[in-house]
Amino acid sequence: MTTTVEPAVRFVDLQAQIQSLQPALGDAMAAVLRRGDFILGKDVDEFEREFAAYCGVAHAVGVDSGLSALELALRAAGIGPGAEVITQANTFIASAGAVLAVGARPALVDCDENGAIRPEAVKSAMNARTRAIMPVHLFGRICDIEAIVALGDGAGVPVIEDACQAHGALLDGRRAGSFGLASAFSFYPAKNLGAFGDGGILVTNSAEIAKSVRMLRSYGQKTKYEHVTLPLNHRLDTVQAAVLRVKLPHLDRWNARRQYLADAYREHLADVPVRIAPADAEGRHVYHLFVIETDKRDGLKAALAARGIETGVHYPIPLHLQVALKDLGYRPGTFPNTERLAARSMSLPMYPEMSLEQVERVTAGIRAYFRG
Ligand SMILES: *Cc1c(COP(=O)(O)O)cnc(C)c1O
């Protein structure tokens, strides 16, 4: 008897995209090597202009990671020791890490049943020490940002969007990142727009914030060897900017493909006992991750792994229960929705080059598991 072993379904596979953009990617990198403008070179300038235009904002400042973009946004907004910054408990550690980096305290709040930060929770967490609100467009879905900005405006507190998973997402014709005082994007390779290493960008409509972050990212330098603020180095590499310039024109098409694959997942899982957060207004969700929820999460995950299907969990340990944040003093049980999602959610393979057939292999594996 012969058995055919099907190739694995990877959680994310970057190779197809890299191949599809050759020779343009190689040419763009080779041009940087020829020019030798490795630090804050031509492609950084151009990419900043192109990404700002794409987001519909006035300024963009390239930095070395999403975390740096968040941290420098807080620094430029004057946030430091004694301040509280409200963010959600169900997110990647960077959101809270940026707050800690400037010496402020992350004030965590619970999410709704779909994982989105709740404006009501933000409102109840606001107090005299609140200096910023940092909502996350988690998994690629724009949160209730208009309500949160309205809360911030009412209290004179700026909103800094963590848009690190939401490149290109649209709400009422506006891009993620264009609502707050400043916003952060990450170009970690597996993000919807990814570099070939670390990278990030801050976008803002404030000329003052942009100017301040330009100094902060490069040794607090005002003119050559004149340093006027904290001397940090958080610059975006020119080589990464060259790669990102080749990729940016394809982002909308890639996001549309993610939305198409998400619709296919929904359709094939309609009668399976897993919970999927409802689809939203067109364009609001760009599916950095496609997340399902089940109380049989660990069993299902193992069954799919046995079929060569990779899955992820975003995130297994909520921020308030992380050892790194134990000094904040939160206890288990504080954020019920966050804790329920941490125990039950699971992310399915998702990347634009994934085929419909691969989606069907994943959903067939899920259906087989629940048939028992
Ligand atoms: C990826 C990510 C970041 C950090 O980006 P890096 O480039 O890895 O520093 C911050 N917040 C969220 C929600 C992210 O997903």
The ligand as an ORCA input file, in Angstrom:
! r2SCAN-3c Opt
* xyz 0 1
  C       4.183     43.071     16.141
  C       3.512     43.920     17.177
  C       4.178     44.942     17.864
  C       5.651     45.154     17.833
  O       6.270     45.154     16.647
  P       7.846     44.788     16.556
  O       8.184     45.310     15.215
  O       7.962     43.314     16.689
  O       8.527     45.528     17.648
  C       3.450     45.753     18.712
  N       2.140     45.553     18.918
  C       1.461     44.569     18.312
  C       0.012     44.411     18.578
  C       2.127     43.709     17.438
  O       1.457     42.706     16.863
*
